[in-house]
Amino acid sequence: MTNLHITHEWSSYDDARVEVGKTTARVGIFLDNYCLTKNEDIWSKTIRDQMHVSLYPLAMWFASSWWRLHYEVLPDSTRAAPSHDWRMSHEMAAANMGFVWPKIMFSADSDSVQIWAQSSQVNKEESARFLNGLDHAHSISKVQFTHEISSLIGHVLARLHEVGCKDSDLAAIWGFIREDLKNPVELRKRRIEAELGFDPENCPERLIVEAIALEEKIGASSFSELTGAYADSGENRLGAMQKLVDAVGLEGKPDDILDISIEETGRAPWEVAVSAARELRRNLGDANGALDSSTLRGLLGLSEAGLKSWIPRGRPRASVAGPDSDKAMKIIPRKTHPIAQRFELARFVGDYVRSKNKSPHSWLVSADLSTSRQKFQRAFAAELLCPINSLVGYLGGDFSETAVEDAADHFMVSEKTVDSLLVNNGYFPRSAPDSGMPYSLAS
């Protein structure tokens, strides 16, 4: 994982807002050695790694958004950009107070925090233009993120104390956060409020009670994933999640062959997923060919008749599966097209393998999110259904559109899956790079 570092050199001045003037500094934000604050000063025509801003608004933003930054995942941004409220708690530009901030965004992801960054638009008239962005999300361990942000807030509070400003809003908010961190009951409430998109103390007590009950049923990780999938359900988010979990499903009984040990340390989710899919293929005795639908269904103990007659209720935002009886599971798919359904079942298999290692009593959740759990599922499903070595062998050096179509038919996957595998493994060039952001940050 990447490490976040925020450096500062005090450069204060007199301002009507003492907290702002006395905490002005040259500030640098780095991911390892990569500088996210490298900027061109439009007026002096100079390029620096540090930005000249007040640390008080940044510390206030981190403190005010503390719980949501730590626990609220990025919603499904393929449908629409997140709400204004979500963006104010996750985009650094919301620190505001008249300063120009880099386009940096944070989002919780299990034990880590994802970070995105976008360089400034060339034609935007601002006093500083930030030059560096990221072409994809990077992960920071939540422990390291917490330490770095806590340190930043501590430095700002110490600076304010030195200049006689002891009773700032920042000091009050930080005091509340520290107290809640020491209290397991309050900590759980803050986490659930954040996962449901509420600021501290703004979530109705009734919803917290209902959320705790649902979380205890499906597992904390699965609860978090579902809150992201149903983020656009507004005030009815929890009700929609409960309705999905309570729905009638198909009965399945995962095969014991899925008891695969996986090692995640130091590896990206997709690398772990590919390794697990290959081990399962070896255990099946077929490491190369197209995986027939009967074998795929058998991994989850599902019947052909049941899947063919399955009709999901409405348009669910996720597919889920949970314990039904001894070793049996209730599986609630959302795909009906044969090709899409195969990929969905393969994702269920991947999530089952992952959950057996990380949280064996948690429900399975497959959704259109960018969390590490969903990335694992997609990479696992692609390699399980269409092993890259087998795909390349089948194509035999012919990467034409017709060959790709034939390969998709042969492996019974979508052409998009074939394209993605070839791109991710270096056989196809990536399209022209974009900002790397999951949604447009244009105001």
Residue, then its C-alpha position, 0 to 999 in steps of 0.5 A: m500500500t501507499n503511504l500518505h505524508i503531509t508536510h508543512e513549514w509555518s509562514s504565518y501572517d496577520d489576519a482577521r481570522v487568527e486561526v487562519g493567519k497563524t496557521t498559514a504554511r507551505v504545505g506538501i501532500f505526498l503519496d510516498n515520493y509522488c507530490l500531489t501539491k506540485n503546482e505552478d504559481i500563475w502570477s510568479k510563473t514558478i513551480r513548487d512542490q508546496m502550496h501556500v495555504s492555511l492549515y486550519p481549514l484543511a484540519m477543520w475539513f479532516a476533523s468535520s469529515w473524520w467519520r465519513l472519510h473513515y467509513e463511507v464508501l464511494p457509491d456506484s458512480t457509474r449511475a451518477a456522480p455522488s450527491h453534493d453532501w457526499r462530495m463535501s465530505h470526501e473532496m478536499a476542495a470542500a476545505n475552501m475558506g478562500f484557498v485553492w486546493p488540489k482535486i484530491m478525493f478520499s473514500a473508505d474501503s474496508d481496512s484502507v482508504q482509497i485516494w484519487a487526484q486530478s490535475s487542474q484544468v489548463n484553462k481554469e483561471e486560478s492563482a495556482r494550477f496543480l500539475n500532478g494527478l493519479d491515473h487510478a485509485h491508490s490505497i492507504s492503510k486506514v491505520q496510516f491514514t488515521h495517524e497522518i490526519s491525527s498528526l496534522i490536526g495535532h500540529v495545527l492545535a499546537r500552533l494555535h495554542e502557541v499564539g493563545c488561541k486555545d478555544s477554537d472550533l477545531a479543538a472542540i470537534w477534535g475533543f469530541i472525536r477523541e472521546d468517541l474513539k475511546n467509547p466502543v458504543e459511541l464508536r459503533k454509532r459514529r461508524i454506522e452513521a457515516e456508512l449511512g451518509f449521516d454526520p455525527e448525531n444526525c442519524p435518527e436513533r431508530l435507524i441506528v437500531e435497525a442498522i445494527a440489527l441488519e449489520e449483525k445479520i449480514g456482517a459489518s463488511s457486507f453492510s458497508e458494501l450495501t450502503g454504497a450500493y444503495a446510496d442513491s435510495g435517499e432516506n429509504r436506503l436502509g429499507a431497500m437494503q433490508k428488502l433485498v436481504d429478506a427477499v426470496g432467493l434460490e437455494g444453493k450449497p457451495d462445494d467444499i472445493l471452494d475452501i481455498s486458502i489465499e494470502e493477501t499480504g502485500r498484493a493488490p486485490w486483482e493479483v490475489a483474485v487471479s491467484a485464487a481463480r487459478e488454484l480453483r481451476r487446478n483443483l477442478g482438474d481443468a486449468n485452461g478450457a472454457l468452464d461449462s455452465s454445469t460446473l459453474r452452477g455446481l460450485l454454488g450448488l444451484s440447479e439449472a431449472g432454478l436459474k432459468s426460471w429466476i426473475p429478480r424483484g425490480r432492479p436490485r442494486a446488488s446481488v446477495a447470498g446468506p446462510d439458509s440452513d446447515k451449509a445451504m445458502k439463500i442466493i439472490p442474483r440480479k442478472t438474467h442474461p445467460i452471459a451476464q449471469r455466468f459472470e455474476l455466479a463467478r463473482f459469487v464464487g470469488d466472494y465466497v472464497r474471499s469471505k471464507n478467509k476473511s469473514p466466514h459468517s458474512w453474507l456475500v455481496s456483489a455490486d457495482l462499486s470500486t471497493s477492493r472487495q468488488k475488484f477482487q470479484r471481477a478479477f476472479a470471475a474473469e480469470l475463472l471463466c476466461p484464463i488469460n493464458s488460455l485466451v491468448g492461446y486461443l487467439g493465436g496472435d490474432f487480436s482482430e475484432t472478429a477474433v475477440e468476438d469468437a473468443a468471447d463466444h468460446f469462453m462464454v463471456s462478454e466481449k468487454t471481459v475479453d477486452s479488459l483481460l487483454v488490456n490489463n495484461g498488456y496485449f491491448p493498449r489502454s485508451a487515451p488516459d483520462s483523469g483517473m477519477p471515478y466521476s467528473l469533478a467539474s463544478 
